[in-house]
């Protein structure tokens, strides 16, 4: 992952609504959710939801597939794993196995 993509991801998640959407899609798992389900779960009007979903899709955090009249959204978990790897790649001077001793439980679990 490069710095530009990491920055785009963080900028996208800087919105509370987008963070809620992403977390909801993570919870939904591989089956994802259609836009109406997301809007209903988070009480976000369709026009606002569309704006936020577009931003998340542009940042590659979610993927979308057309299913008839509906659009199904799924969290891009592989990208999030890449982002975490990017952030921790140089942990403890390139020896992440050493960081386990200094890491707090809730953060590392």
Long-range contacts (C-beta under 8 A, 24 or more apart in sequence): 1-82, 1-83, 1-85, 1-86, 5-60, 6-83, 6-86, 6-87, 8-58, 8-59, 8-60, 9-59, 9-60, 9-61, 9-79, 9-83, 11-59, 12-55, 12-56, 12-58, 12-59, 12-61, 13-59, 13-61, 15-52, 15-55, 17-42, 17-44, 17-48, 17-52, 18-52, 18-55, 18-56, 21-49, 21-52, 21-53, 21-56, 21-62, 22-56, 22-61, 22-62, 22-75, 25-62, 25-73, 25-74, 25-75, 26-75, 26-77, 26-80, 28-74, 28-75, 30-74, 31-74, 32-72, 32-73, 32-74, 32-75, 33-72, 33-73, 34-67, 34-70, 34-71, 34-72, 34-73, 35-70, 35-71, 35-73, 36-70, 38-73
